[in-house]
Amino acid sequence: MRTIKIIHSADFHLDSPFEGLSAAKAAVRRSEQRDLLSALVELASAEEADLMLLSGDLLDGGTSYRETGDELVSALQNSPCPVFISPGNHDFYSERSPYAKLKLPDHVRVFTKNALRFYSVPGADARVYGAAFTDRSCAPLLKSFHAERKAGIYNLLCMHGEVGVPGSQYNPISAEDLAASGMDYAALGHVHKACGLLKSGNTWYSWPGCPEGRGFDETGEKTVNIVTLEGSKASLETRSIAKRRYYSVSMDVTGKDPLLLIHTSLPDDSADDIYRITLTGTSERSPDLRRLQQNLDGMFFSLQLLDRTIPPADLWECAGNDTLRGIFLAKLKARYDAAEDDAAKLRIEQAVRWGLAALDNAEEVAVHDHS
């Protein structure tokens, strides 16, 4: 059997709402998401790929913006190889779905039935099997299925589903199903964290994760798969086509200036990315998040700051002293000692920090969020 190269991607979730961003930046991100399609096609051209397999949730929902449909058609029109799309639980196929309305080029095939079928691809010496979600959930599609073997022809599977979760609503797939399927390679989607190249029986399989993060549950580098098959052998490489990345970092500000710490701790190339920075450690006053935000905004595409600092152990040291500070602390300590639960104690600690800031003539605007 000859060597073939496959571009495998899934879970783009085009037209995501990006609720954690401002409306303007969310619109920018949706536009940039559409650019991933052209980047994927450029990758296929550069790699001289034989096939492109897109394993579901290409769209985030059953409707899409006009610009997204236009870009989908325009980008895939330029694909140097056949493209196969298996709709998933977010972009399931129906007569109302975008897939039913778009005039996709002839070399782009969308699976539309909730049962496995195949298309022959003579130029790649392959049969591409696939199926579509036709609702938000899907019963097992691969169970008891076995593809016919034909000499010199690769059996490939393009499908959305969840491996190793028997009770899943999303087309549960077992390792045993994969081993018995008669497939050479199964291109799967649904899970947003890549798994690498796996094997069950004689069937190689993988899911690539999402090609670009959309929130702080999808941090770091995201990639697409390049799979090379040479007879019974398989290899996998990854490539990044993402423009932006999400990062979540914690910084201990004990005894340090938070602004200086952030400036000196982060890489120089953070301007394209989305960061969540959580401030930890001990601090008599809550860090001034508004001032920090104003000074740091230009370093990131978007920045979220969280205060998780706690008061120092000697917070109450001056309580009872014959000073305004001592009288203030004594009154709050009495309430602290009588507090019924930790939540009430946290509120009193915050009141102490605000009060001390006022006594020191310091502007205190941060809300100490321990949720």
C-alpha positions in Angstrom: 0.0 0.0 0.0 1.3 3.4 -0.9 2.0 6.2 1.7 -0.8 8.7 2.3 -0.9 11.9 4.4 -4.0 13.1 6.2 -4.8 16.5 7.8 -7.0 15.7 10.8 -8.8 18.4 12.8 -12.0 18.9 14.8 -13.8 21.1 17.3 -13.2 24.5 15.8 -16.5 25.7 17.3 -16.8 28.6 14.8 -19.0 31.5 15.9 -18.4 30.8 19.6 -19.8 33.6 21.8 -16.5 34.2 23.7 -18.5 35.4 26.7 -15.4 36.1 28.8 -14.4 38.9 26.4 -15.8 42.3 25.6 -18.3 42.4 22.8 -15.7 44.1 20.5 -13.0 41.6 21.2 -15.4 38.7 21.0 -16.2 39.9 17.4 -12.5 40.0 16.6 -12.0 36.5 17.9 -14.9 35.1 15.8 -13.4 36.7 12.7 -10.0 35.2 13.6 -11.6 31.8 14.1 -12.7 31.9 10.4 -9.1 32.5 9.4 -8.3 29.1 10.8 -10.0 27.5 7.8 -7.7 29.2 5.4 -4.7 28.3 7.6 -5.8 24.7 7.6 -6.0 24.7 3.8 -2.6 26.3 3.5 -1.2 23.6 5.8 -2.7 20.9 3.5 -1.1 22.5 0.5 2.3 22.8 2.2 2.2 19.2 3.4 0.9 17.9 0.0 -1.9 16.1 1.9 -4.0 13.5 0.3 -7.0 14.0 2.5 -8.5 16.3 5.0 -10.7 14.8 7.7 -12.8 17.2 9.9 -14.4 15.2 12.8 -17.3 17.3 14.0 -18.2 20.5 15.8 -16.7 22.6 13.1 -19.5 25.1 14.0 -20.5 26.0 17.5 -24.3 25.7 16.9 -27.0 25.0 14.4 -26.9 28.5 13.0 -23.9 30.5 11.8 -23.1 34.0 10.7 -23.2 34.7 7.0 -19.5 35.5 7.0 -18.7 32.1 8.5 -20.6 30.3 5.8 -18.9 32.4 3.1 -15.5 31.7 4.6 -16.2 28.0 4.9 -17.1 27.7 1.2 -14.2 30.0 0.1 -11.5 28.4 2.1 -12.4 24.8 1.4 -12.8 25.7 -2.3 -9.0 26.1 -2.3 -8.3 22.8 -0.6 -5.7 20.8 -2.6 -7.3 17.5 -1.5 -10.7 16.0 -0.8 -12.3 17.1 2.5 -14.7 15.1 4.6 -16.8 16.6 7.4 -18.7 14.5 10.1 -21.1 16.8 12.0 -21.0 16.5 15.8 -23.3 17.3 18.7 -22.9 21.1 18.3 -23.2 21.3 14.5 -25.5 18.2 14.0 -26.9 17.7 10.6 -30.5 18.6 9.8 -32.4 20.2 6.9 -32.0 23.5 8.7 -28.3 23.2 9.4 -25.8 25.4 7.6 -24.4 22.3 5.9 -27.7 21.7 4.2 -27.8 25.3 2.9 -24.2 26.0 1.9 -23.1 25.3 -1.7 -19.9 23.5 -0.9 -17.5 22.5 -3.7 -17.7 19.0 -5.1 -14.5 17.8 -3.4 -16.0 18.5 0.1 -18.3 15.8 1.4 -20.5 16.2 4.5 -21.8 13.0 6.1 -25.6 13.5 6.6 -26.9 10.2 7.9 -26.8 8.8 11.4 -25.3 5.5 10.2 -21.9 4.7 8.8 -21.4 4.9 5.1 -18.3 5.4 2.9 -17.0 7.4 0.0 -14.3 6.0 -2.3 -11.3 8.2 -2.9 -9.4 6.6 -5.8 -6.7 9.3 -5.8 -5.8 8.4 -2.2 -6.4 4.6 -2.5 -8.9 5.0 0.4 -12.4 4.6 1.5 -13.5 7.2 4.0 -16.3 6.0 6.4 -18.3 8.4 8.4 -21.6 9.4 9.9 -23.3 12.5 11.3 -24.9 13.4 14.5 -28.5 14.3 13.6 -29.3 15.5 17.1 -27.5 16.8 20.1 -26.8 13.3 21.3 -26.0 10.1 19.5 -26.2 6.4 20.3 -23.1 4.1 19.5 -22.4 4.1 15.8 -19.3 1.8 15.7 -20.6 -1.0 17.8 -20.7 -4.3 15.9 -19.5 -2.6 12.8 -16.8 -4.1 10.6 -15.7 -2.6 7.3 -14.9 -4.8 4.3 -11.2 -5.0 3.6 -10.1 -4.5 0.0 -6.5 -5.1 -1.1 -4.4 -1.9 -1.5 -7.2 0.3 -0.1 -7.0 2.1 3.2 -10.1 2.1 5.4 -10.4 5.5 7.2 -13.0 6.7 9.7 -14.0 10.3 10.2 -16.4 10.6 13.1 -17.4 12.6 16.2 -17.5 10.5 19.4 -16.2 9.8 22.8 -13.8 7.0 23.5 -13.8 5.0 26.7 -16.9 6.5 28.3 -19.6 3.8 28.0 -22.5 5.9 29.2 -21.7 8.9 27.0 -24.5 10.6 25.1 -22.0 11.5 22.4 -21.6 8.3 20.3 -19.6 6.2 22.9 -16.8 4.3 21.3 -14.8 1.5 23.0 -11.3 0.3 22.2 -12.8 -3.1 21.3 -15.1 -1.4 18.8 -12.1 0.3 17.2 -10.1 -3.0 17.1 -12.9 -4.8 15.4 -13.8 -2.0 13.0 -11.5 -2.9 10.1 -10.2 0.6 10.0 -6.6 1.6 9.4 -7.0 5.0 11.0 -9.9 6.6 12.9 -10.0 10.4 12.9 -12.1 11.3 15.9 -13.4 14.5 17.5 -15.2 15.7 20.6 -12.6 15.9 23.3 -10.8 19.3 23.2 -7.4 18.0 24.6 -5.3 16.1 22.1 -4.5 12.4 22.9 -1.6 11.7 20.5 -1.5 8.6 18.3 -3.2 5.5 19.9 -3.8 2.0 18.7 -6.3 -0.7 19.4 -5.8 -4.0 17.5 -4.7 -3.0 14.1 -6.6 0.3 14.1 -4.7 3.5 14.7 -6.7 6.4 16.1 -6.5 9.9 17.6 -8.4 13.0 18.4 -6.5 16.3 17.8 -8.3 18.5 20.4 -9.4 21.9 19.4 -7.1 23.9 17.0 -7.4 27.1 19.1 -8.5 27.7 22.7 -11.7 29.5 23.5 -11.4 29.9 27.2 -9.3 29.2 30.3 -10.3 25.5 30.2 -8.4 25.3 26.9 -5.0 26.8 27.8 -1.6 26.6 26.1 -0.7 25.4 22.6 -3.4 23.9 20.5 -2.7 22.0 17.2 -4.0 20.0 14.3 -2.8 16.5 13.4 -0.8 15.4 10.3 -1.1 11.6 10.1 1.0 9.6 7.7 0.0 6.0 6.9 2.4 3.6 5.2 0.7 0.2 5.1 0.2 -1.0 8.7 2.5 1.8 10.0 1.4 5.2 11.2 3.0 8.4 12.4 1.6 11.6 13.8 3.0 15.2 13.8 1.3 18.3 15.0 1.2 21.8 13.7 -0.2 25.0 15.3 -2.4 27.2 13.2 -3.7 29.3 16.1 -3.3 33.0 16.3 -4.0 33.4 20.1 -3.6 31.2 23.2 -5.1 31.2 26.7 -2.8 31.1 29.7 -3.7 30.9 33.4 -0.9 31.7 35.9 -0.6 32.3 39.6 1.8 34.7 41.2 2.8 35.0 44.9 2.9 38.7 45.7 4.1 38.3 49.3 6.5 41.2 50.0 6.5 42.2 46.3 5.0 44.9 44.1 2.4 43.1 42.0 2.9 45.4 39.0 6.7 44.9 38.9 6.3 41.1 39.5 3.9 40.7 36.6 6.1 42.8 34.3 9.2 40.8 35.1 7.6 37.3 35.1 5.8 37.2 31.8 7.3 36.5 28.4 7.8 39.4 26.0 5.4 38.0 23.4 2.2 38.1 25.4 0.4 40.8 23.4 -1.5 38.4 21.2 -2.7 36.2 24.0 -5.4 36.0 26.7 -4.2 35.8 30.3 -5.8 35.1 33.6 -3.4 36.1 36.4 -4.3 35.1 39.9 -2.5 37.0 42.7 -1.7 34.8 45.8 0.3 35.1 49.0 -0.1 37.5 51.9 -0.8 41.2 51.7 -2.1 43.6 54.4 -4.0 45.5 51.7 -5.8 43.9 48.7 -3.9 44.6 45.5 -5.4 47.5 43.5 -6.8 45.5 40.6 -8.1 48.6 38.8 -4.7 50.2 38.8 -3.0 47.0 37.7 -5.5 46.5 34.9 -4.9 50.1 33.6 -1.1 49.6 33.6 -1.1 46.1 32.1 -3.9 46.1 29.5 -1.5 46.9 26.6 0.6 43.8 27.3 -2.3 41.4 26.4 -5.1 40.9 23.9 -7.2 40.5 27.0 -6.4 40.2 30.7 -8.4 38.9 33.7 -7.0 39.6 37.2 -8.1 37.7 40.3 -7.1 38.5 43.9 -6.6 35.4 46.0 -4.3 37.0 48.5 -4.9 36.6 52.2 -4.1 38.9 55.2 -0.8 38.3 57.0 -0.8 36.2 60.2 -0.1 39.4 62.3 -3.1 41.2 60.9 -4.5 41.7 64.4 -1.2 42.5 66.1 -2.1 46.2 66.8 -5.7 45.4 68.0 -6.3 47.2 71.3 -3.5 49.7 71.0 -4.4 53.2 72.1 -4.5 54.5 68.5 -7.2 54.9 65.9 -5.7 51.9 64.1 -5.8 49.8 67.3 -9.3 50.8 68.2 -10.5 50.0 64.6 -8.8 46.6 64.7 -10.1 45.7 68.1 -13.7 46.3 67.0 -13.3 44.2 63.9 -11.5 41.4 65.7 -14.4 41.1 68.1 -16.7 40.6 65.1 -14.1 38.2 63.5 -13.9 36.0 66.6 -17.8 35.9 66.8 -18.2 35.1 63.1 -20.3 32.0 62.4 -18.4 30.7 59.3 -15.4 31.2 57.1 -17.4 33.3 54.6 -18.2 35.8 57.3 -14.6 35.9 58.4 -13.5 36.6 54.9 -15.9 39.5 54.7 -14.5 40.9 57.9 -10.9 40.4 56.7 -11.8 42.4 53.6 -13.3 45.2 55.7 -10.1 45.3 57.7 -8.0 45.6 54.6 -10.2 48.4 53.2 -10.2 50.2 56.6 -6.4 50.0 56.9 -6.1 51.4 53.4 -8.3 54.3 54.3 -6.3 55.0 57.5 -3.1 55.0 55.5 -4.8 57.4 53.0 -4.4 54.8 50.2 -7.0 54.3 47.5 -8.5 50.8 47.9 -10.8 49.8 45.0 -10.2 46.1 44.7 -12.9 43.6 45.5 -11.3 40.6 47.2 -13.0 37.7 45.4 -12.6 34.3 47.0 -15.4 32.7 45.0 
